[in-house]
Amino acid sequence: MIIVDMPMLKPVRDLLPPSFWHNYSAQLKKDCQDNGAHWLDLSHDTQFSSPADFLDYVHLNAYGGQKFVDRLAIFINENR
């Protein structure tokens, strides 16, 4: 099982304080480890930092979606 923390633009991440993101990431990482799941964290991935990758601030468009699928395929291949 792979849990994906989807990419989002910085203005969306900035709506919540850094302490939220730290606690959220720590808990998600622990939950994945405890349950044998893989975690692919793309939430702060700079490869998705351009608005050109998004339909709006949180949903990828076709261009960003292709980059996402490419990253996911690499992750799956590396974690077989």
Secondary structure, 3 states (H helix, E strand, C coil): CEEEECCCCHHHHCCCCHHHHHHHHHHHHHHHHHHCCEEEECCCCHHHCCHHHECCCCCECHHHHHHHHHHHHHHHHHCC
